[in-house]
């Protein structure tokens, strides 16, 4: 027998999950949210978007003081890095924001359970979810008319590479290095790889980015990708494109990365103090009881949903990274709102072409809607327009710096 019953239970307290929970509670639904991390906010607030942006801002200030203040007539003398303080600020930002979500849960009367929820019974109108608080203690069995899977994603591993979060790191480890490495190899030229590579390049590391594709930043517009690579190279990032990593081994002094051309050719070895594996993310579905509940997954492991985010099991929904598409916090949030409102009889919808994606390098890069390449592939008629920063008086100082 269940200890209590809810209108909706959300498994996962990331951007999609906590927004869904708050909106559902605001609409009068008795709501609970289960989160196993011990802190709300998911990957984004804890080890993703927010801490990376904090370090991007801090490292940008440091780089500005080192390289550009003098151009403005600002003389600061020797600029010294206090990495410990920089990391502490990052942690403070994360803590304040995650605690803020807990406050919003209390304000909106969302019950918060610390522990991983698992669907142990799937019955129409009375799904049972079991949660073991903090991974220990007595498990609770709770009934809900509806269940929303919002467990997000996790780092995609590189086969045969052991991530120790010290020498060979994921994005999580790259946010918490204890000292600036003299050299870093970043595997993957996507958003995470370029943002974290930029942070450590600004702080003094010699950064080489290895990418299997012949270009950076998929799936951005091709012309944008080309210009960004040129700008980032002038900032000091090095690129090895069209290259396949065949192995990474930790050594006493760092790590070695075995690389060969993706199209075939002679292999080479790169040495680095730290190697960042940033080849993407995969859906997190382990331990959720989806198999027992009969929930279908795609061939890539994502939860399969219909246009209303409902799985093949009535009353079980899924949103965010775990269903694929753009792995963006604000995309997950929109989906969470749609599910919550749909449960109360409203008819919301999402225009995915209106959801922007941003890369927080310098300069920042943003895209919304279809790229020119996608329009061409679809046979869509379009008109293109361009305007250079150098012709915009307000942007001229920035454009001049990017061209240096």
C-alpha positions as CSV (number, residue, x, y, z in Angstrom):
1,X,0.0,0.0,0.0
2,X,1.3,3.5,-0.9
3,X,2.0,6.0,1.9
4,X,0.4,8.8,-0.1
5,X,-1.0,9.8,-3.4
6,X,-0.4,12.6,-5.9
7,X,-1.9,14.0,-9.1
8,X,1.5,14.0,-10.6
9,X,5.0,12.9,-9.6
10,X,8.1,14.3,-11.5
11,X,11.2,12.1,-11.5
12,X,14.1,14.5,-11.9
13,X,14.6,18.0,-10.5
14,X,16.4,19.6,-13.3
15,X,15.1,22.6,-15.4
16,X,12.4,20.5,-17.0
17,X,11.4,18.7,-13.8
18,X,11.3,21.6,-11.4
19,X,9.6,23.9,-13.8
20,X,7.0,21.2,-14.5
21,X,6.5,20.6,-10.8
22,X,6.1,24.3,-10.0
23,X,3.6,24.9,-12.9
24,X,1.6,21.8,-12.0
25,X,1.3,23.0,-8.4
26,X,0.3,26.5,-9.5
27,X,-2.5,24.9,-11.5
28,X,-3.8,23.2,-8.4
29,X,-2.4,19.7,-8.8
30,X,-1.0,17.9,-5.8
31,X,2.6,17.5,-6.9
32,X,5.8,15.8,-5.8
33,X,9.3,15.8,-7.3
34,X,12.0,13.2,-6.7
35,X,15.7,14.2,-7.2
36,X,18.6,11.8,-6.5
37,X,21.4,14.4,-6.7
38,X,20.7,15.8,-3.3
39,X,20.3,19.3,-4.8
40,X,17.7,20.6,-7.2
41,X,18.6,22.1,-10.6
42,X,19.9,19.0,-12.4
43,X,23.0,19.0,-14.5
44,X,22.4,22.6,-15.7
45,X,22.6,24.3,-12.3
46,X,25.0,21.9,-10.5
47,X,27.6,20.8,-13.0
48,X,26.6,22.3,-16.4
49,X,25.2,25.6,-17.6
50,X,25.6,27.7,-14.4
51,X,29.0,26.8,-13.1
52,X,30.5,26.9,-16.6
53,X,29.0,30.4,-17.2
54,X,30.4,31.5,-13.8
55,X,33.9,30.3,-14.9
56,X,33.5,31.8,-18.4
57,X,32.7,35.2,-16.8
58,X,35.6,35.0,-14.3
59,X,38.1,33.8,-16.9
60,X,36.9,36.5,-19.3
61,X,37.6,39.2,-16.7
62,X,41.1,37.7,-16.1
63,X,41.8,37.6,-19.8
64,X,40.6,41.1,-20.3
65,X,42.9,42.4,-17.5
66,X,45.8,40.5,-18.9
67,X,45.4,41.4,-22.6
68,X,43.1,44.4,-23.2
69,X,42.9,46.7,-20.2
70,X,46.0,48.6,-21.3
71,X,44.3,49.3,-24.6
72,X,41.7,51.3,-22.7
73,X,44.3,53.2,-20.7
74,X,43.8,51.0,-17.6
75,X,47.1,50.0,-16.0
76,X,46.8,47.2,-13.5
77,X,50.4,45.9,-13.2
78,X,50.9,42.2,-12.8
79,X,47.6,40.3,-12.9
80,X,47.6,37.2,-10.6
81,X,45.2,34.4,-10.7
82,X,43.5,33.1,-7.5
83,X,41.9,29.9,-8.8
84,X,40.7,28.9,-5.4
85,X,38.7,32.1,-5.0
86,X,37.4,31.8,-8.6
87,X,36.2,28.3,-7.9
88,X,34.6,29.3,-4.6
89,X,32.6,32.0,-6.3
90,X,31.4,29.5,-8.8
91,X,30.3,27.1,-6.0
92,X,28.5,30.0,-4.2
93,X,26.6,30.9,-7.4
94,X,25.5,27.2,-7.7
95,X,24.5,26.9,-4.1
96,X,22.4,30.1,-4.1
97,X,20.5,29.1,-7.2
98,X,19.8,25.5,-6.1
99,X,18.6,26.7,-2.7
100,X,16.4,29.2,-4.5
101,X,14.6,26.3,-6.3
102,X,13.9,24.7,-2.9
103,X,12.4,27.9,-1.8
104,X,10.1,28.0,-4.8
105,X,9.1,24.4,-4.1
106,X,8.1,25.4,-0.6
107,X,6.3,28.5,-1.8
108,X,4.3,26.6,-4.4
109,X,3.7,23.6,-2.1
110,X,5.6,21.0,-4.1
111,X,6.7,18.0,-2.0
112,X,10.5,17.4,-2.5
113,X,11.9,13.9,-2.0
114,X,15.7,13.4,-2.1
115,X,16.2,10.0,-3.8
116,X,15.9,8.3,-7.2
117,X,12.3,7.5,-8.1
118,X,11.6,4.2,-9.8
119,X,8.3,3.1,-11.3
120,X,7.4,-0.1,-9.6
121,X,3.8,-0.4,-10.9
122,X,2.1,1.0,-13.9
123,X,-1.7,1.0,-13.5
124,X,-4.0,3.5,-15.2
125,X,-4.7,6.3,-12.9
126,X,-2.6,4.9,-10.1
127,X,1.0,4.5,-11.0
128,X,3.3,3.5,-8.2
129,X,6.7,5.1,-7.7
130,X,9.2,3.9,-5.1
131,X,11.8,6.3,-3.7
132,X,14.6,5.5,-1.2
133,X,15.4,8.8,0.5
134,X,19.1,9.8,0.0
135,X,19.9,6.3,-1.2
136,X,19.3,4.9,2.3
137,X,16.6,4.5,4.9
138,X,13.1,3.1,4.4
139,X,11.8,3.1,0.8
140,X,8.4,4.9,0.2
141,X,5.8,3.7,-2.2
142,X,3.8,6.6,-3.6
143,X,0.9,6.6,-6.0
144,X,0.2,9.2,-8.7
145,X,-2.3,9.6,-11.4
146,X,0.5,10.8,-13.7
147,X,4.3,10.4,-13.8
148,X,6.7,12.6,-15.6
149,X,10.2,11.3,-16.5
150,X,12.6,14.3,-16.4
151,X,15.9,12.7,-15.6
152,X,17.9,14.5,-18.2
153,X,21.2,13.2,-19.6
154,X,24.7,12.1,-18.6
155,X,28.1,12.4,-20.2
156,X,28.6,10.1,-23.2
157,X,31.7,8.0,-22.5
158,X,34.5,7.4,-25.0
159,X,34.8,3.6,-25.4
160,X,38.0,2.3,-23.7
161,X,38.7,5.6,-21.9
162,X,38.5,5.7,-18.1
163,X,37.4,9.1,-16.8
164,X,39.0,9.7,-13.4
165,X,37.9,13.4,-13.1
166,X,41.5,14.3,-12.3
167,X,43.7,13.7,-15.4
168,X,41.0,12.4,-17.8
169,X,37.9,14.5,-17.1
170,X,34.4,15.0,-18.2
171,X,32.7,18.4,-18.2
172,X,32.1,17.8,-14.4
173,X,35.8,17.4,-13.7
174,X,36.7,20.3,-15.9
175,X,34.7,22.6,-13.7
176,X,36.7,21.6,-10.6
177,X,40.4,21.4,-11.5
178,X,42.6,22.3,-8.6
179,X,45.2,24.1,-10.8
180,X,45.6,25.4,-14.3
181,X,47.1,22.7,-16.5
182,X,50.0,23.7,-18.7
183,X,48.3,21.8,-21.6
184,X,44.9,20.4,-22.3
185,X,43.5,18.2,-25.0
186,X,39.7,18.6,-25.6
187,X,38.0,15.8,-27.4
188,X,35.0,17.2,-29.1
189,X,34.4,20.6,-30.7
190,X,30.9,21.1,-29.6
191,X,29.5,23.7,-27.2
192,X,30.9,22.1,-24.0
193,X,34.3,21.5,-25.5
194,X,34.7,25.0,-26.8
195,X,33.3,26.7,-23.7
196,X,35.5,24.8,-21.3
197,X,38.5,24.9,-23.6
198,X,38.0,28.7,-23.7
199,X,38.0,28.9,-19.9
200,X,41.2,27.1,-19.4
201,X,42.9,28.8,-22.4
202,X,42.2,32.2,-20.9
203,X,43.6,31.0,-17.6
204,X,46.9,30.0,-19.2
205,X,46.5,26.4,-20.6
206,X,47.7,25.5,-24.1
207,X,44.5,23.9,-25.5
208,X,44.2,21.6,-28.5
209,X,40.7,20.6,-29.6
210,X,40.3,17.2,-31.5
211,X,37.1,16.8,-33.5
212,X,36.0,13.8,-35.6
213,X,34.1,16.0,-38.0
214,X,35.7,18.5,-40.4
215,X,34.2,21.4,-38.7
216,X,33.4,22.8,-35.2
217,X,30.1,23.5,-33.5
218,X,27.6,21.2,-35.2
219,X,24.8,21.9,-36.0
220,X,25.4,25.7,-36.3
221,X,25.3,27.5,-39.6
222,X,28.4,26.7,-41.7
223,X,29.5,30.3,-42.2
224,X,29.2,30.9,-38.5
225,X,31.2,27.8,-37.8
226,X,34.0,28.9,-40.2
227,X,34.2,32.4,-38.7
228,X,34.1,31.1,-35.1
229,X,37.0,28.7,-35.8
230,X,39.1,31.6,-37.2
231,X,38.4,33.8,-34.2
232,X,39.0,31.1,-31.6
233,X,42.3,30.2,-33.4
234,X,43.4,33.8,-33.1
235,X,42.6,33.6,-29.4
236,X,45.0,30.6,-29.0
237,X,42.8,27.5,-29.4
238,X,44.4,24.9,-31.7
239,X,42.2,22.5,-33.7
240,X,42.7,19.0,-35.2
241,X,39.6,18.5,-37.3
242,X,38.7,15.3,-39.2
243,X,40.6,13.4,-36.5
244,X,39.6,10.2,-34.6
245,X,40.7,9.5,-31.0
246,X,41.7,5.8,-30.7
247,X,42.8,5.8,-27.2
248,X,43.6,7.9,-24.0
249,X,46.0,6.7,-21.3
250,X,46.8,8.4,-18.1
251,X,50.5,8.6,-17.3
252,X,52.5,9.8,-14.2
253,X,52.8,13.3,-15.7
254,X,49.4,13.6,-17.4
255,X,47.9,11.7,-20.3
256,X,48.6,10.7,-23.9
257,X,45.9,10.8,-26.6
258,X,46.2,8.6,-29.7
259,X,44.8,10.3,-32.8
260,X,44.5,9.3,-36.4
261,X,42.8,10.9,-39.4
262,X,39.1,10.0,-39.6
263,X,39.5,9.2,-43.3
264,X,42.5,7.0,-42.6
265,X,46.2,7.8,-42.4
266,X,49.2,7.9,-40.0
267,X,48.5,8.0,-36.3
268,X,50.1,10.5,-33.9
269,X,50.2,10.9,-30.1
270,X,49.3,14.1,-28.2
271,X,50.5,14.7,-24.7
272,X,48.6,16.8,-22.2
273,X,48.4,17.5,-18.4
274,X,44.6,17.1,-18.7
275,X,42.3,15.5,-21.2
276,X,38.7,16.7,-21.4
277,X,36.2,14.2,-23.0
278,X,33.3,16.3,-24.4
279,X,31.8,14.1,-27.2
280,X,28.2,14.7,-26.1
281,X,25.5,13.5,-23.7
282,X,23.2,10.5,-23.6
283,X,19.8,10.0,-21.9
284,X,19.7,8.9,-18.3
285,X,17.2,6.1,-17.9
286,X,18.9,3.6,-15.6
287,X,17.1,2.5,-12.5
288,X,13.8,4.2,-13.4
289,X,11.8,1.0,-13.8
290,X,10.9,1.9,-17.4
291,X,11.3,-1.7,-18.6
292,X,8.9,-3.0,-15.9
293,X,6.4,-0.3,-16.7
294,X,6.6,-1.2,-20.4
295,X,7.8,2.2,-21.6
296,X,9.3,2.2,-25.1
297,X,12.7,3.5,-25.8
298,X,14.1,4.5,-29.2
299,X,17.1,2.6,-30.7
300,X,19.4,5.4,-29.3
301,X,18.0,4.9,-25.7
302,X,15.7,8.0,-25.6
303,X,12.3,7.7,-24.1
304,X,9.7,7.6,-26.9
305,X,6.9,10.1,-26.6
306,X,4.0,11.4,-28.8
307,X,3.2,15.0,-29.6
308,X,1.8,15.5,-26.1
309,X,5.0,14.1,-24.4
310,X,3.1,11.0,-23.3
311,X,4.9,7.6,-23.6
312,X,3.2,4.5,-24.9
313,X,1.9,3.9,-21.3
314,X,-1.0,6.2,-20.5
315,X,-0.3,8.6,-17.7
316,X,3.5,8.3,-18.0
317,X,5.1,11.3,-19.7
318,X,8.7,12.3,-20.5
319,X,10.4,15.7,-21.2
320,X,13.8,17.3,-21.7
321,X,17.1,15.6,-22.6
322,X,15.8,12.1,-21.9
323,X,13.5,12.4,-25.0
324,X,16.2,13.8,-27.3
325,X,16.1,16.8,-29.5
326,X,18.0,20.0,-28.5
327,X,19.6,19.3,-25.2
328,X,18.9,22.8,-23.8
329,X,17.6,23.8,-20.3
330,X,15.0,26.2,-21.7
331,X,13.7,23.6,-24.2
332,X,13.1,21.2,-21.3
333,X,11.4,24.0,-19.3
334,X,9.0,24.7,-22.1
335,X,8.2,21.0,-22.3
336,X,7.6,20.9,-18.6
337,X,5.1,23.7,-18.8
338,X,3.3,22.1,-21.7
339,X,2.9,18.8,-19.8
340,X,1.7,20.5,-16.6
341,X,-0.8,22.6,-18.4
342,X,-2.0,19.7,-20.6
343,X,-2.8,17.7,-17.4
344,X,-5.3,20.5,-16.4
345,X,-7.0,20.6,-19.7
346,X,-5.2,23.5,-21.3
347,X,-3.8,23.1,-24.9
348,X,-0.3,24.6,-25.0
349,X,2.2,24.0,-27.8
350,X,5.9,24.6,-28.5
351,X,7.4,26.1,-31.6
352,X,10.8,24.4,-31.6
353,X,12.0,26.7,-34.4
354,X,11.7,29.6,-32.0
355,X,14.0,28.1,-29.4
356,X,17.4,29.7,-29.5
357,X,20.7,27.9,-28.8
358,X,23.8,29.9,-27.6
359,X,27.5,29.2,-27.3
360,X,29.1,31.3,-24.5
361,X,32.5,31.6,-26.0
362,X,33.9,35.1,-26.9
363,X,32.2,36.2,-29.0
364,X,29.0,34.5,-28.1
365,X,27.3,32.6,-30.9
366,X,23.5,32.2,-31.2
367,X,21.2,30.4,-33.6
368,X,17.5,30.1,-33.9
369,X,15.4,28.2,-36.4
370,X,16.8,26.4,-39.5
371,X,20.3,27.0,-40.8
372,X,21.0,27.8,-44.4
373,X,22.2,24.3,-45.0
374,X,19.0,22.8,-43.5
375,X,16.8,25.0,-45.7
376,X,18.8,24.0,-48.8
377,X,18.5,20.3,-47.9
378,X,14.7,20.7,-47.5
379,X,14.4,22.5,-50.8
380,X,13.0,25.6,-49.0
381,X,13.1,28.9,-50.7
382,X,14.8,31.6,-48.6
383,X,16.6,34.9,-48.7
384,X,19.9,35.5,-46.8
385,X,21.1,38.7,-45.3
386,X,24.4,39.6,-43.7
387,X,25.7,42.6,-41.9
388,X,29.3,42.8,-40.6
389,X,30.1,44.0,-37.1
390,X,32.8,46.3,-38.5
391,X,30.1,48.4,-40.2
392,X,28.2,48.8,-36.9
393,X,29.5,51.8,-34.9
394,X,28.4,50.3,-31.6
395,X,30.0,47.0,-32.4
396,X,33.2,48.4,-34.0
397,X,35.4,48.2,-30.8
398,X,34.4,44.6,-30.3
399,X,34.7,43.7,-34.0
400,X,38.2,45.2,-34.1
401,X,39.3,43.1,-31.1
402,X,37.9,39.9,-32.7
403,X,39.9,40.6,-35.9
404,X,43.2,41.0,-34.1
